[in-house]
Amino acid sequence: MLEVISKDATARRFAYIVVILSFIFGMAWVLPNLINAIRWW
């Protein structure tokens, strides 16, 4: 899996996009809960 990504440029770019999008989605999903926890804490 990793060898295929490292050999194929488009697959590597797609993997980077997926990781970045999942990171942004995770931050957007966690951040409101974190702000609420800090505000009520």
C-alpha positions in Angstrom: 0.0 0.0 0.0 2.6 2.5 1.0 5.0 1.4 -1.7 2.3 2.0 -4.3 1.6 5.5 -2.9 5.3 6.3 -2.9 5.7 5.2 -6.5 2.6 6.8 -7.9 2.6 10.6 -7.8 -1.2 11.0 -8.3 -1.9 8.4 -5.5 0.5 10.2 -3.2 -1.2 13.6 -3.9 -4.6 11.9 -3.4 -3.4 10.5 -0.1 -2.2 13.9 1.1 -5.6 15.5 0.2 -7.4 12.7 2.1 -5.3 13.2 5.2 -5.6 17.0 5.1 -9.4 16.8 4.6 -9.8 14.3 7.4 -7.7 16.5 9.6 -9.7 19.6 8.9 -13.0 17.6 9.4 -11.7 16.2 12.7 -10.7 19.7 13.9 -14.1 21.2 12.9 -15.8 18.3 14.7 -13.7 18.4 17.9 -13.3 22.2 18.2 -16.9 23.2 19.3 -16.9 20.5 21.9 -13.5 21.7 23.1 -14.7 25.3 23.3 -17.8 24.2 25.2 -15.6 22.2 27.7 -13.3 25.1 28.2 -16.1 27.6 28.7 -18.0 25.4 31.2 -14.7 24.5 33.0 
